Amino acid sequence: MLDAVLAWLPYAVAGWVLLVGCVGIVVSNNYVHAVVCLAVVQSATYLLLLAIGWEPHATAPVFGDISTKARVVDPVVQAMTLTDVVVGATVTALLLALTVQLAKRHGTLDPDEVRSLESDQDDHG
Amino acid sequence: MTARLAGRLVLLAAGVAGVGALLVVGFGALPSFGDVQHGYGVRAVAASLAHRAANTVGSVTFDQRAFDTMGEELIMFAAATSAVMLLRRMRDEEEQQARHDYGGEDVFGALRLTGAAFLPITLLVGCYVIAHGHLSPGGGFQGGVVLATGMHLAYLAGDYRVLERLRPSSLLDIAESGAVAGFLAVGLIGMGLTGSFLDNWVPLGTFGDLLSAGTVPILNGLVGIEVGAALVLLVARFLDQALLIRQEGEDA
């Protein structure tokens, strides 16, 4: 029974992190909070990728000081996770830059109070 | 709870239930956690060893999937450039030079000393992580972040003026774009010599040596420069927004 639970638990956690991040975005009343929630959604994919690559009694896929015959975990998903982290970080930076401009032009970070993408103030159109 | 939020939550519940159901079905078809069958993993390890790269992850990123990494590089370059543009000083804003003084004398002497001592060490560690990306865990992306972080010790332990003096902004601009162009050039040279883009055309060297794995350390170096430069330029714009840029006439 425990084995059956453990066999799927990491995937369940990844799914839960994904959904809880989505819930956070929807109920968010602050753009910075929403951007962080998006980062939470994305971290679900790290967990999923690494969980797929893991196997018992295997070590890191780096052969600097171990035998080339040693059992290692899947390096492909690790490389994909690296890509994922980098893209996630840059997207977060871009969204935060947009948030800074939004706060300056509209004077609010609440998504509900932003009616249009145009500036509220006439002299900044 | 407002009516609008309630309506949104109902919509959300339907979406979450649907996606959740799809995830359960999808995860059910995955091999169970800890499964020992890794078809791609086994082949990637063999391909990495054949190209004499000790760090298999580095080999996958910069050799076997180098083309995807180039796409990732371009995403990063585009996003960093856009963020820098979004955070530039606008027409109706001014830079308040007085705010340069922020930090400065408020920093403890011990913290100042620690920052000054660790700045060169951190930069050295960043270079080490980049240079050994094909041998040990690390590489261009990780090392670039270490380099950019090290640079900002000047701000944490000194003040903004120290960071501005240390930060060669125009050089970093050129380095960032130059590194992306260099990545492309390595790929095109490979195409000229072997017939396929980003093929590993540099002599492979001896397994485990600093000079091994062919193009992997070169691409690691270029990515390290790009990530480090992009991050410093990006943080510079965010710091400018926080410390210097104000609407005209607005008090600091």
HADDOCK unambig.tbl for C-alpha pairs under 7 A between the chains (distance, minus, plus):
assign (segid A and resid 7 and name CA) (segid B and resid 32 and name CA) 5.07 0.50 0.50
assign (segid A and resid 7 and name CA) (segid B and resid 33 and name CA) 4.68 0.50 0.50
assign (segid A and resid 8 and name CA) (segid B and resid 32 and name CA) 6.22 0.50 0.50
assign (segid A and resid 8 and name CA) (segid B and resid 33 and name CA) 6.11 0.50 0.50
assign (segid A and resid 11 and name CA) (segid B and resid 27 and name CA) 6.58 0.50 0.50
assign (segid A and resid 15 and name CA) (segid B and resid 23 and name CA) 6.71 0.50 0.50
assign (segid A and resid 19 and name CA) (segid B and resid 16 and name CA) 6.49 0.50 0.50
assign (segid A and resid 51 and name CA) (segid B and resid 33 and name CA) 6.44 0.50 0.50
assign (segid A and resid 52 and name CA) (segid B and resid 33 and name CA) 6.47 0.50 0.50
assign (segid A and resid 54 and name CA) (segid B and resid 34 and name CA) 5.48 0.50 0.50
assign (segid A and resid 55 and name CA) (segid B and resid 34 and name CA) 4.11 0.50 0.50
assign (segid A and resid 55 and name CA) (segid B and resid 35 and name CA) 5.92 0.50 0.50
assign (segid A and resid 55 and name CA) (segid B and resid 36 and name CA) 5.66 0.50 0.50
assign (segid A and resid 56 and name CA) (segid B and resid 34 and name CA) 5.83 0.50 0.50
assign (segid A and resid 61 and name CA) (segid B and resid 55 and name CA) 6.65 0.50 0.50
assign (segid A and resid 61 and name CA) (segid B and resid 56 and name CA) 5.70 0.50 0.50
assign (segid A and resid 61 and name CA) (segid B and resid 57 and name CA) 6.87 0.50 0.50
assign (segid A and resid 62 and name CA) (segid B and resid 54 and name CA) 5.70 0.50 0.50
assign (segid A and resid 62 and name CA) (segid B and resid 55 and name CA) 4.33 0.50 0.50
assign (segid A and resid 62 and name CA) (segid B and resid 56 and name CA) 5.73 0.50 0.50
assign (segid A and resid 62 and name CA) (segid B and resid 136 and name CA) 6.28 0.50 0.50
assign (segid A and resid 62 and name CA) (segid B and resid 137 and name CA) 6.90 0.50 0.50
assign (segid A and resid 63 and name CA) (segid B and resid 54 and name CA) 4.68 0.50 0.50
assign (segid A and resid 63 and name CA) (segid B and resid 55 and name CA) 6.09 0.50 0.50
assign (segid A and resid 64 and name CA) (segid B and resid 54 and name CA) 5.32 0.50 0.50
assign (segid A and resid 64 and name CA) (segid B and resid 55 and name CA) 6.94 0.50 0.50
assign (segid A and resid 64 and name CA) (segid B and resid 135 and name CA) 5.62 0.50 0.50
assign (segid A and resid 64 and name CA) (segid B and resid 136 and name CA) 6.00 0.50 0.50
assign (segid A and resid 64 and name CA) (segid B and resid 208 and name CA) 6.31 0.50 0.50
assign (segid A and resid 74 and name CA) (segid B and resid 38 and name CA) 6.49 0.50 0.50
assign (segid A and resid 74 and name CA) (segid B and resid 41 and name CA) 4.45 0.50 0.50
assign (segid A and resid 75 and name CA) (segid B and resid 41 and name CA) 5.80 0.50 0.50
assign (segid A and resid 75 and name CA) (segid B and resid 56 and name CA) 6.18 0.50 0.50
assign (segid A and resid 75 and name CA) (segid B and resid 57 and name CA) 5.15 0.50 0.50
assign (segid A and resid 76 and name CA) (segid B and resid 40 and name CA) 6.93 0.50 0.50
assign (segid A and resid 76 and name CA) (segid B and resid 41 and name CA) 5.83 0.50 0.50
assign (segid A and resid 76 and name CA) (segid B and resid 44 and name CA) 6.92 0.50 0.50
assign (segid A and resid 76 and name CA) (segid B and resid 57 and name CA) 6.84 0.50 0.50
assign (segid A and resid 76 and name CA) (segid B and resid 60 and name CA) 6.44 0.50 0.50
assign (segid A and resid 78 and name CA) (segid B and resid 57 and name CA) 6.57 0.50 0.50
assign (segid A and resid 79 and name CA) (segid B and resid 57 and name CA) 5.40 0.50 0.50
assign (segid A and resid 79 and name CA) (segid B and resid 60 and name CA) 6.42 0.50 0.50
assign (segid A and resid 79 and name CA) (segid B and resid 61 and name CA) 5.73 0.50 0.50
assign (segid A and resid 83 and name CA) (segid B and resid 72 and name CA) 6.77 0.50 0.50
assign (segid A and resid 87 and name CA) (segid B and resid 72 and name CA) 6.88 0.50 0.50
assign (segid A and resid 87 and name CA) (segid B and resid 76 and name CA) 6.58 0.50 0.50
assign (segid A and resid 90 and name CA) (segid B and resid 76 and name CA) 5.91 0.50 0.50
assign (segid A and resid 90 and name CA) (segid B and resid 79 and name CA) 5.96 0.50 0.50
assign (segid A and resid 90 and name CA) (segid B and resid 80 and name CA) 6.64 0.50 0.50
assign (segid A and resid 91 and name CA) (segid B and resid 79 and name CA) 6.65 0.50 0.50
assign (segid A and resid 93 and name CA) (segid B and resid 83 and name CA) 6.87 0.50 0.50
assign (segid A and resid 94 and name CA) (segid B and resid 79 and name CA) 5.98 0.50 0.50
assign (segid A and resid 94 and name CA) (segid B and resid 80 and name CA) 7.00 0.50 0.50
assign (segid A and resid 94 and name CA) (segid B and resid 82 and name CA) 6.95 0.50 0.50
assign (segid A and resid 94 and name CA) (segid B and resid 83 and name CA) 4.92 0.50 0.50
assign (segid A and resid 97 and name CA) (segid B and resid 83 and name CA) 5.54 0.50 0.50
assign (segid A and resid 97 and name CA) (segid B and resid 86 and name CA) 6.25 0.50 0.50
assign (segid A and resid 97 and name CA) (segid B and resid 87 and name CA) 6.25 0.50 0.50
assign (segid A and resid 98 and name CA) (segid B and resid 86 and name CA) 6.79 0.50 0.50
